Structures are given as structure tokens and as C-alpha cells.
Amino acid sequence: MAKTLKTTPSQDGFYVPGAWQPKKQCWMIWPQQSDVWPAGAKLAQAAFVRVASAIAESEPVTMCVSAAQFQNARARLPDTVRLVEMSTNDAWMRDSGPNFVINGQGQVRGVDWQFNSWGGHIGGLRNHWELDEHIAHKVLEIENTDRYKAPIVAEGGALQADGEGTLITTRQCLLNPNRTGERSDEEVDQALKDYMNVEKIIWLPTGCPLDETDGHIDDLCVFAAPGVVLLTWTEDKNDPQYEVSQLTYDILSNETDAKGRPLKVVKVHQPNPICWTEEEHATFDRNAEAIARQPGERIAATYVNYYIGNSAVFVPLYDDPNDAPALAIIQDQLPHHKIVGVPGCRDILLGGGSIGCITQAQFSGETR
């Protein structure tokens, strides 16, 4: 039987592996929130089907689905995707799901972070998140996996680990008072080291300027391998992303990882600006439950918000001239994986994230 442990992963020799390590499966949540996506979330559902179907060629996929949407999802998803009935407030498994940790003996456990919908009642994105608070615990119960209950608010999208002792995150997010409450910066830093079992944390000042999650790292930069970081980039000095990317490049280029290696920073040019259209906004349910959207509002779009599967890397495409160059750069840095571009990810982006945000890896416990 799965247990809630009183120790920490660090004490027990468990750690968060690099995203390229072998997976048992990928977890997702079926979208249905019409106050998050336009057109009654139907376009988002089609995009989630494309993502899940692609990943299912690499490893098993489990989709969590509400009772009301179960038959709809079953009819639209391939039989290779397992469905599990689960109540949720939203559909961002990377943030509300568990972070799986492994040890050197092939064992797997899960970290259940506190979740408050990206800021709670101080700038958060939803007024209610009580169902999402329990997603990580439910996933671990389903998998009969022992659980560590972390003492701090954190989301998977805010955490980038290399599996060799290094973590990159942002002060804007995890040291934000809407996450820390009364905890000091030092307490948060130590909790991350305890529950991810890392030795060094690189605290960047901010994430992407248009990111509504208070600066998640997975839109700005991600590890492609130990010592190698892919960074969202633009050469347009008038773009709000320009200064953030320049500052991040300067910081990381002068940093070392936990093993003392200098970081190689690889630039991945962002897609051209993507904004809500009048037509999309007209089919969006506006209520007091979720963050409001506006026509013409720009959305943080990036190619590094991808998912690394067992055999392939699944990269969002936006029908943009920068799509092909981004795929080529990612292929160059992940040569042992096939690079699969998933079209139509604008329909996910309208909800505030991309492929990396809607997926969470359950590691197998093996290493390579």
C-alpha cells in the first residue's frame, strides 16, 4: 500500500531525474473549462488529442477525465490512451500533478507540492482550486506510489532539474509572496533542496514577461542535457522578451552547475507574437471564476515548452516561420530522440501554456 512518508527525498536518497530519463508513462488532464479556452474548449480538446496520440507512440499515456466528459474523451482518444475518471478544476497536469523522484535502485516515489492555482487569492488564475489540490495525491494512489507531502507551494512548470544536482527556477515565481506566505526565502530554498534532492539552485530573477503564472521557468529555459540549457530568444529590441532573454543569457553563461561545469546556453528563437483574436474572444466564457482575457492580448509563446518522451521530443508548432528552425536546434541538442512537431498548439496556448504544461512524466526508475 502507498504511504505518505515523514522523511524527505533527500534523506532517503531519491531525486528528480533529468527530463530525458526513461518514463513509465505520461499523465494529462482532459480540458473542459470554457472560461479557459474558447469555443467551449472543443479546439483545445482536439489539440490535446493530437498531443496524447503523438506521445502514445513513445510511451503509455493516462488521461484524467471528469465524469461528464468521459464518453466524449473516450470517443476521441485512441484506445492506446488510458482514461481515469478524476475531478479537476483545470487541466495543467505539470503544475497540479506530482513530481516523480527516483533512486539508484529503480524505485520511484512522488512529491506532492502544495498547490494554490498560481497565486491563490493574490493574483492567482482561478478562484477555486480545491479539486486540483488533490490531483497529485490521487495520481500517486492510483499508481500505488509512496508520497512525500512538501511544505511549500510549487508547480512543476517552475522547476527545471538536470538530474545531477542542479535546479533552475525564478524568484518571480517561487519567492513570490503569493507562493511563500510567511516562509522566508531561505526556507523555500532549503525545501526545494530537500524535496528535489539538489545541491545547487540557480535563482533567475524573472520568467517570460507575458507569462501569467508569475514567471514559470519552462517557458523561458529548460535543460536539454546536463550542462546544456535551451533559452527562449528574440533579436527584436522592442519585444518585452528581449531584455529578459538577454539578462538570462548573461546570468547562465557565467554560471556553473552543481558539478562545477560551465553551462552551455543555446538560443531558440520564439515564434512571432500570438494574440487573442476578436473571434476567439467572442466564444470565450467570461465569468468571475477564472482570469479574464481580452482581444489583442498577447500570450507567452515558446518552443522550449516541450515534452521529452522515451523515443521522441514533442515540440509545439504554431504555423510560424520560426517553427522549422526551432525543431532543427532542438534536434541538434537532443540527438538521441526523434523530434516531433505537434501542429495546432495555438489552441492550447490560448489557455496560457503549451505541451510541457499539459504533460507530466512518471519516470520508470531506470536510468540511461
PAZA-830282 format. One record per residue (C-alpha): residue number from 0; y, x, z. Coordinates in Angstrom, 3 decimals, m for minus. Each point is the difference from the previous one (the first is absolute). Example, Ala and Ser with C-alpha at 12.3 -4.5 7.8 and 13.67 -1.06 7.14 Angstrom:
BEGIN
<site num="0" v="m4.500" u="12.300" w="7.800"/>
<site num="1" v="3.440" u="1.370" w="m0.660"/>
//
This chain:
BEGIN
<site num="0" v="0.000" u="0.000" w="0.000"/>
<site num="1" v="3.515" u="1.172" w="m0.822"/>
<site num="2" v="2.031" u="1.082" w="3.019"/>
<site num="3" v="3.684" u="0.411" w="0.793"/>
<site num="4" v="0.185" u="3.566" w="1.253"/>
<site num="5" v="2.149" u="1.300" w="2.855"/>
<site num="6" v="0.267" u="3.492" w="m1.480"/>
<site num="7" v="1.969" u="1.216" w="m3.047"/>
<site num="8" v="m1.257" u="1.327" w="m3.346"/>
<site num="9" v="1.371" u="3.419" w="0.908"/>
<site num="10" v="m1.997" u="0.086" w="3.226"/>
<site num="11" v="m3.164" u="m1.053" w="m1.841"/>
<site num="12" v="0.364" u="2.308" w="m2.997"/>
<site num="13" v="0.847" u="m2.737" w="m2.549"/>
<site num="14" v="2.805" u="0.377" w="m2.552"/>
<site num="15" v="1.568" u="m1.773" w="m2.970"/>
<site num="16" v="m1.411" u="1.644" w="m3.142"/>
<site num="17" v="1.891" u="0.704" w="m3.204"/>
<site num="18" v="0.205" u="m2.985" w="m2.351"/>
<site num="19" v="m2.313" u="1.746" w="m2.499"/>
<site num="20" v="m2.974" u="0.040" w="2.388"/>
<site num="21" v="m3.041" u="m2.251" w="m0.729"/>
<site num="22" v="0.341" u="m3.725" w="0.667"/>
<site num="23" v="m2.472" u="m2.644" w="1.089"/>
<site num="24" v="2.265" u="m2.707" w="m1.386"/>
<site num="25" v="3.555" u="m1.174" w="m0.606"/>
<site num="26" v="1.555" u="m2.899" w="1.946"/>
<site num="27" v="2.570" u="m2.450" w="m1.407"/>
<site num="28" v="1.566" u="m3.375" w="0.924"/>
<site num="29" v="0.372" u="m2.839" w="m2.510"/>
<site num="30" v="3.693" u="m0.950" w="m0.527"/>
<site num="31" v="1.076" u="m3.606" w="0.408"/>
<site num="32" v="3.489" u="0.155" w="1.498"/>
<site num="33" v="2.438" u="m1.723" w="m2.353"/>
<site num="34" v="2.903" u="1.252" w="2.142"/>
<site num="35" v="m1.051" u="3.570" w="m0.807"/>
<site num="36" v="m0.920" u="m0.304" w="m3.703"/>
<site num="37" v="1.398" u="m2.314" w="m2.696"/>
<site num="38" v="m1.946" u="m2.624" w="m1.926"/>
<site num="39" v="m2.002" u="m1.069" w="3.031"/>
<site num="40" v="m1.492" u="3.508" w="0.190"/>
<site num="41" v="m2.099" u="m0.715" w="m3.117"/>
<site num="42" v="1.280" u="3.049" w="m1.883"/>
<site num="43" v="m0.588" u="2.152" w="3.087"/>
<site num="44" v="m3.544" u="m1.356" w="0.242"/>
<site num="45" v="m0.658" u="1.002" w="m3.594"/>
<site num="46" v="1.316" u="3.485" w="0.748"/>
<site num="47" v="m2.190" u="0.289" w="3.104"/>
<site num="48" v="m2.988" u="m0.994" w="m2.168"/>
<site num="49" v="0.844" u="2.832" w="m2.402"/>
<site num="50" v="0.243" u="2.507" w="2.859"/>
<site num="51" v="m3.157" u="m1.167" w="1.799"/>
<site num="52" v="m2.010" u="m0.110" w="m3.230"/>
<site num="53" v="1.059" u="3.536" w="m0.904"/>
<site num="54" v="m0.782" u="1.438" w="3.443"/>
<site num="55" v="m3.377" u="m1.783" w="0.055"/>
<site num="56" v="m1.043" u="2.354" w="m2.809"/>
<site num="57" v="0.500" u="2.879" w="2.452"/>
<site num="58" v="m1.241" u="m1.415" w="3.317"/>
<site num="59" v="m0.668" u="m3.359" w="1.704"/>
<site num="60" v="3.009" u="m2.224" w="0.678"/>
<site num="61" v="0.334" u="m2.594" w="2.757"/>
<site num="62" v="2.719" u="m2.634" w="m0.382"/>
<site num="63" v="1.139" u="m1.963" w="3.057"/>
<site num="64" v="0.814" u="m3.567" w="m1.024"/>
<site num="65" v="1.268" u="m3.072" w="1.845"/>
<site num="66" v="m2.196" u="m3.095" w="0.134"/>
<site num="67" v="2.456" u="m1.856" w="m2.230"/>
<site num="68" v="m0.168" u="2.679" w="m2.704"/>
<site num="69" v="m3.662" u="0.955" w="0.239"/>
<site num="70" v="m1.282" u="m1.958" w="m2.987"/>
<site num="71" v="2.972" u="0.990" w="m2.154"/>
<site num="72" v="m0.539" u="3.671" w="0.780"/>
<site num="73" v="m3.755" u="m0.233" w="m0.527"/>
<site num="74" v="0.511" u="m1.540" w="m3.424"/>
<site num="75" v="2.440" u="2.702" w="m1.102"/>
<site num="76" v="m1.517" u="3.154" w="1.466"/>
<site num="77" v="m3.127" u="1.708" w="m1.367"/>
<site num="78" v="m3.230" u="m0.447" w="1.941"/>
<site num="79" v="0.120" u="3.681" w="0.904"/>
<site num="80" v="2.938" u="m0.709" w="2.340"/>
<site num="81" v="m1.142" u="m1.254" w="3.418"/>
<site num="82" v="2.048" u="m2.833" w="1.543"/>
<site num="83" v="0.512" u="m0.392" w="3.752"/>
<site num="84" v="1.805" u="m3.024" w="1.413"/>
<site num="85" v="2.936" u="1.104" w="2.149"/>
<site num="86" v="3.298" u="m1.523" w="1.104"/>
<site num="87" v="3.069" u="2.123" w="m0.762"/>
<site num="88" v="3.779" u="m0.310" w="m0.110"/>
<site num="89" v="0.420" u="2.393" w="m2.924"/>
<site num="90" v="m1.999" u="2.167" w="m2.402"/>
<site num="91" v="0.791" u="3.661" w="0.711"/>
<site num="92" v="m3.311" u="1.427" w="1.202"/>
<site num="93" v="1.309" u="3.566" w="0.081"/>
<site num="94" v="2.347" u="m0.955" w="2.822"/>
<site num="95" v="m1.853" u="m2.640" w="2.008"/>
<site num="96" v="m3.504" u="1.406" w="m0.471"/>
<site num="97" v="m1.588" u="2.838" w="1.978"/>
<site num="98" v="0.193" u="3.695" w="m0.753"/>
<site num="99" v="m3.550" u="1.295" w="m0.144"/>
<site num="100" v="m0.696" u="3.355" w="1.650"/>
<site num="101" v="m3.023" u="2.275" w="m0.349"/>
<site num="102" v="m1.585" u="2.982" w="1.735"/>
<site num="103" v="m2.100" u="2.855" w="m1.287"/>
<site num="104" v="m3.292" u="m1.833" w="0.577"/>
<site num="105" v="0.550" u="m2.862" w="m2.430"/>
<site num="106" v="1.124" u="m2.526" w="2.610"/>
<site num="107" v="2.851" u="m2.435" w="m0.672"/>
<site num="108" v="2.308" u="m1.836" w="2.399"/>
<site num="109" v="3.230" u="m1.946" w="m0.418"/>
<site num="110" v="3.551" u="0.209" w="1.350"/>
<site num="111" v="1.697" u="m3.343" w="0.642"/>
<site num="112" v="3.762" u="0.557" w="0.080"/>
<site num="113" v="2.364" u="m2.542" w="1.496"/>
<site num="114" v="1.515" u="m2.070" w="m2.813"/>
<site num="115" v="3.305" u="m1.912" w="0.056"/>
<site num="116" v="0.656" u="m0.862" w="m3.653"/>
<site num="117" v="2.086" u="3.082" w="m0.767"/>
<site num="118" v="2.488" u="m0.341" w="2.824"/>
<site num="119" v="m0.669" u="m3.206" w="1.897"/>
<site num="120" v="3.084" u="m2.088" w="0.682"/>
<site num="121" v="2.274" u="3.005" w="m0.599"/>
<site num="122" v="0.071" u="0.207" w="m3.776"/>
<site num="123" v="m3.661" u="m0.864" w="m0.553"/>
<site num="124" v="m1.230" u="m1.718" w="m3.139"/>
<site num="125" v="m1.686" u="m3.102" w="1.451"/>
<site num="126" v="0.730" u="m2.192" w="2.981"/>
<site num="127" v="m3.698" u="m0.395" w="0.798"/>
<site num="128" v="m2.661" u="2.702" w="m0.064"/>
<site num="129" v="m2.452" u="m1.118" w="2.688"/>
<site num="130" v="m2.863" u="m0.293" w="m2.504"/>
<site num="131" v="0.670" u="3.412" w="m1.536"/>
<site num="132" v="m0.036" u="1.555" w="3.472"/>
<site num="133" v="m3.756" u="m0.639" w="0.156"/>
<site num="134" v="m1.032" u="1.088" w="m3.515"/>
<site num="135" v="m0.895" u="3.568" w="0.968"/>
<site num="136" v="m2.137" u="m1.172" w="2.918"/>
<site num="137" v="m1.765" u="m2.577" w="m2.185"/>
<site num="138" v="m0.777" u="2.550" w="m2.703"/>
<site num="139" v="m1.494" u="2.359" w="2.573"/>
<site num="140" v="m2.059" u="m2.843" w="1.512"/>
<site num="141" v="m1.327" u="m0.939" w="m3.446"/>
<site num="142" v="m1.017" u="3.613" w="m0.613"/>
<site num="143" v="m1.365" u="0.433" w="3.550"/>
<site num="144" v="2.272" u="3.025" w="0.369"/>
<site num="145" v="1.326" u="1.331" w="3.300"/>
<site num="146" v="3.728" u="m0.499" w="0.504"/>
<site num="147" v="2.860" u="2.011" w="1.436"/>
<site num="148" v="2.945" u="m2.225" w="0.975"/>
<site num="149" v="3.132" u="2.080" w="m0.530"/>
<site num="150" v="2.984" u="m0.393" w="2.359"/>
<site num="151" v="2.722" u="0.087" w="m2.686"/>
<site num="152" v="1.167" u="m2.062" w="m2.967"/>
<site num="153" v="m0.923" u="1.671" w="m3.285"/>
<site num="154" v="m1.082" u="m0.959" w="m3.499"/>
<site num="155" v="m2.343" u="1.797" w="m2.358"/>
<site num="156" v="2.730" u="0.183" w="m2.629"/>
<site num="157" v="2.051" u="2.130" w="2.385"/>
<site num="158" v="m2.719" u="2.650" w="0.370"/>
<site num="159" v="m1.013" u="2.787" w="m2.391"/>
<site num="160" v="m2.661" u="2.383" w="1.318"/>
<site num="161" v="m1.629" u="2.940" w="m1.767"/>
<site num="162" v="m3.223" u="m0.136" w="2.038"/>
<site num="163" v="0.637" u="3.555" w="1.183"/>
<site num="164" v="2.407" u="m0.596" w="2.860"/>
<site num="165" v="3.249" u="m0.924" w="m1.759"/>
<site num="166" v="1.827" u="m3.351" w="m0.005"/>
<site num="167" v="3.152" u="m0.940" w="m1.919"/>
<site num="168" v="2.033" u="m3.035" w="1.047"/>
<site num="169" v="3.643" u="m1.071" w="0.357"/>
<site num="170" v="2.327" u="m0.333" w="2.949"/>
<site num="171" v="1.549" u="m3.034" w="m1.667"/>
<site num="172" v="m3.265" u="m1.884" w="0.452"/>
<site num="173" v="m2.051" u="1.139" w="2.959"/>
<site num="174" v="2.927" u="1.119" w="2.172"/>
<site num="175" v="1.920" u="m3.193" w="m0.764"/>
<site num="176" v="0.793" u="m1.973" w="3.192"/>
<site num="177" v="m1.634" u="m3.034" w="m1.639"/>
<site num="178" v="m3.291" u="1.951" w="0.146"/>
<site num="179" v="0.403" u="2.197" w="3.084"/>
<site num="180" v="1.428" u="m2.533" w="2.451"/>
<site num="181" v="0.528" u="1.916" w="3.225"/>
<site num="182" v="m2.209" u="2.954" w="m0.962"/>
<site num="183" v="1.634" u="3.371" w="m0.518"/>
<site num="184" v="m0.268" u="1.942" w="m3.243"/>
<site num="185" v="m2.215" u="2.493" w="1.817"/>
<site num="186" v="m2.401" u="m2.738" w="1.114"/>
<site num="187" v="m0.347" u="m1.286" w="m3.564"/>
<site num="188" v="m0.540" u="3.528" w="m1.306"/>
<site num="189" v="m2.743" u="0.618" w="2.559"/>
<site num="190" v="m1.693" u="m3.358" w="m0.660"/>
<site num="191" v="m0.191" u="0.800" w="m3.722"/>
<site num="192" v="m1.564" u="3.373" w="0.807"/>
<site num="193" v="m2.470" u="m1.636" w="2.395"/>
<site num="194" v="m1.073" u="m2.863" w="m2.284"/>
<site num="195" v="0.002" u="1.841" w="m3.329"/>
<site num="196" v="m1.127" u="3.323" w="1.470"/>
<site num="197" v="2.650" u="2.058" w="m1.785"/>
<site num="198" v="1.633" u="3.220" w="1.174"/>
<site num="199" v="3.239" u="m0.144" w="m1.969"/>
<site num="200" v="2.269" u="m2.909" w="m0.920"/>
<site num="201" v="2.663" u="0.472" w="m2.661"/>
<site num="202" v="2.705" u="m2.531" w="0.850"/>
<site num="203" v="2.045" u="m0.797" w="m3.108"/>
<site num="204" v="3.310" u="m1.750" w="0.696"/>
<site num="205" v="m0.413" u="m3.005" w="m2.329"/>
<site num="206" v="m2.218" u="m1.641" w="m2.564"/>
<site num="207" v="1.077" u="m1.538" w="m3.308"/>
<site num="208" v="3.412" u="m1.687" w="0.337"/>
<site num="209" v="m1.142" u="m3.360" w="m1.441"/>
<site num="210" v="m3.183" u="m0.238" w="2.075"/>
<site num="211" v="0.167" u="m3.068" w="2.255"/>
<site num="212" v="m2.628" u="1.404" w="2.406"/>
<site num="213" v="2.527" u="2.394" w="1.613"/>
<site num="214" v="m1.069" u="3.012" w="m1.981"/>
<site num="215" v="m3.767" u="0.066" w="m0.437"/>
<site num="216" v="m1.187" u="3.409" w="m1.143"/>
<site num="217" v="m2.410" u="m1.335" w="m2.656"/>
<site num="218" v="2.836" u="m0.900" w="m2.391"/>
<site num="219" v="1.695" u="3.383" w="0.409"/>
<site num="220" v="m2.697" u="2.677" w="0.162"/>
<site num="221" v="m3.763" u="0.287" w="0.431"/>
<site num="222" v="m2.598" u="2.735" w="0.342"/>
<site num="223" v="m2.047" u="0.583" w="m3.159"/>
<site num="224" v="m1.948" u="2.802" w="1.715"/>
<site num="225" v="0.490" u="2.243" w="3.020"/>
<site num="226" v="3.253" u="1.839" w="m0.608"/>
<site num="227" v="0.980" u="m2.136" w="m3.011"/>
<site num="228" v="2.530" u="m2.850" w="0.234"/>
<site num="229" v="1.024" u="m2.371" w="m2.797"/>
<site num="230" v="3.664" u="m1.020" w="0.327"/>
<site num="231" v="1.795" u="m2.959" w="m1.589"/>
<site num="232" v="2.790" u="1.464" w="m2.119"/>
<site num="233" v="3.023" u="m0.854" w="m2.119"/>
<site num="234" v="2.559" u="2.138" w="m1.839"/>
<site num="235" v="2.576" u="m2.797" w="0.053"/>
<site num="236" v="2.705" u="1.053" w="2.465"/>
<site num="237" v="1.304" u="m3.581" w="0.128"/>
<site num="238" v="m3.350" u="m1.354" w="1.154"/>
<site num="239" v="m0.253" u="m0.529" w="3.783"/>
<site num="240" v="m3.411" u="1.680" w="m0.163"/>
<site num="241" v="1.528" u="3.279" w="m1.233"/>
<site num="242" v="1.364" u="1.322" w="3.305"/>
<site num="243" v="m3.120" u="m1.035" w="1.940"/>
<site num="244" v="m2.312" u="1.728" w="m2.466"/>
<site num="245" v="2.159" u="3.141" w="m0.045"/>
<site num="246" v="0.105" u="0.174" w="3.802"/>
<site num="247" v="m3.746" u="m0.606" w="0.284"/>
<site num="248" v="m0.725" u="2.675" w="m2.586"/>
<site num="249" v="2.148" u="2.519" w="1.864"/>
<site num="250" v="m1.686" u="m0.786" w="3.333"/>
<site num="251" v="m3.575" u="0.061" w="m1.255"/>
<site num="252" v="0.515" u="3.092" w="m2.163"/>
<site num="253" v="0.929" u="1.890" w="3.147"/>
<site num="254" v="m2.809" u="m1.416" w="2.138"/>
<site num="255" v="m3.521" u="1.135" w="0.736"/>
<site num="256" v="m2.997" u="m2.126" w="0.913"/>
<site num="257" v="m2.028" u="0.208" w="3.197"/>
<site num="258" v="m1.923" u="2.976" w="m1.392"/>
<site num="259" v="3.191" u="1.887" w="m0.829"/>
<site num="260" v="m0.182" u="m0.514" w="m3.774"/>
<site num="261" v="3.235" u="m0.625" w="m1.929"/>
<site num="262" v="0.098" u="m3.452" w="m1.546"/>
<site num="263" v="m0.043" u="m0.375" w="m3.775"/>
<site num="264" v="2.275" u="m2.923" w="m0.917"/>
<site num="265" v="m0.651" u="m1.699" w="m3.342"/>
<site num="266" v="2.659" u="m2.339" w="m1.414"/>
<site num="267" v="m1.082" u="m3.376" w="m1.425"/>
<site num="268" v="2.872" u="m1.790" w="m1.736"/>
<site num="269" v="0.421" u="m3.573" w="1.174"/>
<site num="270" v="m0.027" u="m2.969" w="m2.403"/>
<site num="271" v="3.286" u="m1.396" w="m1.236"/>
<site num="272" v="1.678" u="m2.454" w="2.415"/>
<site num="273" v="m1.975" u="m3.210" w="0.543"/>
<site num="274" v="1.901" u="m3.058" w="1.227"/>
<site num="275" v="m0.688" u="m3.641" w="0.757"/>
<site num="276" v="0.849" u="m2.212" w="m2.983"/>
<site num="277" v="1.625" u="m3.434" w="0.140"/>
<site num="278" v="m3.245" u="m1.518" w="m1.292"/>
<site num="279" v="m2.112" u="1.659" w="2.680"/>
<site num="280" v="2.422" u="m0.990" w="2.722"/>
<site num="281" v="m0.079" u="m3.627" w="m1.164"/>
<site num="282" v="m3.731" u="m0.209" w="0.774"/>
<site num="283" v="0.236" u="1.734" w="3.379"/>
<site num="284" v="m0.270" u="m2.163" w="3.143"/>
<site num="285" v="3.020" u="0.721" w="2.165"/>
<site num="286" v="m0.469" u="m0.800" w="3.677"/>
<site num="287" v="0.726" u="1.431" w="3.424"/>
<site num="288" v="m3.445" u="1.538" w="0.416"/>
<site num="289" v="0.351" u="3.100" w="m2.199"/>
<site num="290" v="2.713" u="2.326" w="m1.263"/>
<site num="291" v="2.276" u="m1.528" w="m2.637"/>
<site num="292" v="0.084" u="1.232" w="m3.610"/>
<site num="293" v="2.912" u="m0.078" w="m2.423"/>
<site num="294" v="0.264" u="0.070" w="m3.814"/>
<site num="295" v="0.888" u="3.502" w="m1.139"/>
<site num="296" v="m1.327" u="1.545" w="3.228"/>
<site num="297" v="m1.633" u="3.360" w="m0.714"/>
<site num="298" v="m3.441" u="0.833" w="1.374"/>
<site num="299" v="m1.271" u="3.447" w="1.006"/>
<site num="300" v="m2.387" u="0.945" w="m2.827"/>
<site num="301" v="m2.086" u="3.157" w="m0.059"/>
<site num="302" v="m3.163" u="1.410" w="m1.532"/>
<site num="303" v="m1.180" u="1.863" w="3.121"/>
<site num="304" v="m0.832" u="m3.300" w="1.711"/>
<site num="305" v="m3.521" u="0.245" w="m1.387"/>
<site num="306" v="m3.558" u="m0.281" w="1.358"/>
<site num="307" v="m2.497" u="2.879" w="m0.186"/>
<site num="308" v="m3.532" u="m1.331" w="m0.425"/>
<site num="309" v="m3.308" u="1.854" w="m0.125"/>
<site num="310" v="0.093" u="0.650" w="m3.724"/>
<site num="311" v="3.517" u="m0.967" w="m1.088"/>
<site num="312" v="3.643" u="m0.242" w="1.007"/>
<site num="313" v="1.534" u="m3.423" w="m0.589"/>
<site num="314" v="3.659" u="0.345" w="m0.961"/>
<site num="315" v="2.477" u="m2.878" w="m0.419"/>
<site num="316" v="1.464" u="m0.485" w="m3.485"/>
<site num="317" v="3.232" u="m1.849" w="m0.754"/>
<site num="318" v="0.148" u="m0.054" w="m3.833"/>
<site num="319" v="2.537" u="2.802" w="0.330"/>
<site num="320" v="0.627" u="3.191" w="m2.027"/>
<site num="321" v="m0.760" u="2.028" w="3.138"/>
<site num="322" v="m3.511" u="m1.481" w="0.362"/>
<site num="323" v="m1.801" u="2.515" w="m2.227"/>
<site num="324" v="1.738" u="3.140" w="1.338"/>
<site num="325" v="m0.783" u="m1.105" w="3.572"/>
<site num="326" v="m3.689" u="m0.469" w="m0.824"/>
<site num="327" v="m0.112" u="3.463" w="m1.548"/>
<site num="328" v="1.552" u="1.675" w="3.051"/>
<site num="329" v="m2.326" u="m1.812" w="2.413"/>
<site num="330" v="m3.006" u="0.933" w="m2.140"/>
<site num="331" v="1.068" u="3.636" w="0.104"/>
<site num="332" v="0.118" u="m0.023" w="3.807"/>
<site num="333" v="m3.218" u="m2.008" w="0.484"/>
<site num="334" v="m2.224" u="1.592" w="m2.675"/>
<site num="335" v="m3.294" u="m1.143" w="1.534"/>
<site num="336" v="0.910" u="m3.694" w="m0.317"/>
<site num="337" v="0.475" u="m2.236" w="m2.988"/>
<site num="338" v="3.552" u="m1.380" w="m0.062"/>
<site num="339" v="0.052" u="m3.766" w="m0.590"/>
<site num="340" v="3.313" u="m1.679" w="m0.692"/>
<site num="341" v="0.021" u="m3.640" w="1.128"/>
<site num="342" v="2.395" u="m2.088" w="m2.128"/>
<site num="343" v="2.227" u="m2.819" w="1.186"/>
<site num="344" v="0.745" u="1.396" w="3.468"/>
<site num="345" v="3.508" u="m1.404" w="m0.121"/>
<site num="346" v="m1.605" u="m3.212" w="1.256"/>
<site num="347" v="m1.114" u="1.836" w="3.150"/>
<site num="348" v="3.273" u="1.877" w="0.306"/>
<site num="349" v="1.960" u="m3.257" w="0.255"/>
<site num="350" v="m1.573" u="m0.435" w="3.429"/>
<site num="351" v="1.337" u="3.365" w="1.136"/>
<site num="352" v="m2.804" u="2.502" w="m0.658"/>
<site num="353" v="m2.608" u="1.218" w="m2.460"/>
<site num="354" v="m3.653" u="1.019" w="m0.265"/>
<site num="355" v="0.042" u="2.326" w="2.991"/>
<site num="356" v="1.500" u="m2.734" w="2.167"/>
<site num="357" v="m2.659" u="m2.622" w="m0.754"/>
<site num="358" v="m3.034" u="2.268" w="0.495"/>
<site num="359" v="m1.577" u="1.757" w="2.985"/>
<site num="360" v="m2.850" u="2.489" w="m0.231"/>
<site num="361" v="m3.016" u="m0.155" w="2.275"/>
<site num="362" v="m1.328" u="3.541" w="m0.048"/>
<site num="363" v="m3.739" u="0.619" w="m0.124"/>
<site num="364" v="0.057" u="2.860" w="2.491"/>
<site num="365" v="m1.162" u="2.524" w="m2.594"/>
<site num="366" v="2.272" u="2.837" w="m1.057"/>
<site num="367" v="0.317" u="1.978" w="m3.207"/>
//
